[in-house]
Amino acid sequence: MKWISEESILIVGLGLLGGSYARALKRLGFHVAAIDIDADSIAFAQENDIIDEGYTTVEPAAVSAADVVIFGLYPTVFKQWIESYQQHFKPGAMITDVTGVKSCVVYDIQAILRDDVEFIAAHPMAGKETFGVQNSDERMFRDANYIVVPTEKNTPEAIEWCRSLGMILGFNHIAVLSPEEHDQMIGFVSQLTHVIAVSLMGCSDNRDLVNYTGDSFRDLTRIARINDKMWSELFMMNREQLLAQMDRFMEVFGSFRNMLAAGDVEGMRAAMRLSTERRAWFDK
């Protein structure tokens, strides 16, 4: 397996996920370098032995030394970076990402990327309501899912390499989806849930509620502490899929409201039994 012999890894974008990748890979003995425009992030990572070396600007020598380049950038910045700096990649380098949307990213990058470098997309389904390398933690991968997102341009070797990356990072389950399948799925399990949490927090400005709430409210709104720049970009780039999921949610929500208004107890109980049955699918 090609992965076993590769020792030099470059992470571009040392945020929560990039930092967590760095922690795991350095612990496993790989040489890990990082590029991030934030000097404090680089300094923190070096001081805490998360990376071997770090840069706040794109250093051609650091890029060309990497066998593997992992991108933790916003989608639009990711595409701009490839356009501007791909000439520095080592021939035969493998690149991957952690980007939360795929259809509007993967095809564009593969279309402009040099033929002697392969991009195989991936999405680690792990995170926190905090951000930055200061909050990175490789332990969040242990019970999480990892999705490999190939296209027809990807080789079988690259797909297997990407699966192996998920395995050595410690992810619990590894799946393979097309970019379109990924974006439909992510519109439901991730983006819609964030919309619901944000909307719920917008329903009341009563600060005294903190003195009365229980775990159900806290659990439901944990992800309402949101990076507005990143998530608004992700929503817009997956707008069609997210709108479809929002429409479906409003249809089901409206149906439940109508049952309540009509006093349809049996209808509500049936909906609750269905939700209980389906939620059991996710219990580990």
Salt bridges, closest charged atoms under 4 A:
GLU6 OE2 - LYS2 NZ 3.93
ASP49 OD1 - LYS26 NZ 3.08
ASP52 OD1 - LYS26 NZ 3.45
GLU53 OE1 - HIS31 NE2 3.08
ASP67 OD1 - LYS90 NZ 2.99
ASP97 OD2 - LYS102 NZ 2.80
ASP108 OD2 - LYS79 NZ 3.01
ASP116 OD1 - ARG114 NE 2.88
GLU129 OE1 - ARG222 NH1 2.99
ASP137 OD2 - ARG139 NH2 2.94
GLU138 OE1 - ARG27 NH2 2.88
ASP183 OD1 - HIS182 ND1 2.85
ASP215 OD1 - ARG218 NH2 2.86
GLU251 OE2 - ARG248 NH1 3.09
GLU266 OE2 - ARG269 NH1 3.86
ASP283 OD1 - ARG279 NH1 3.12
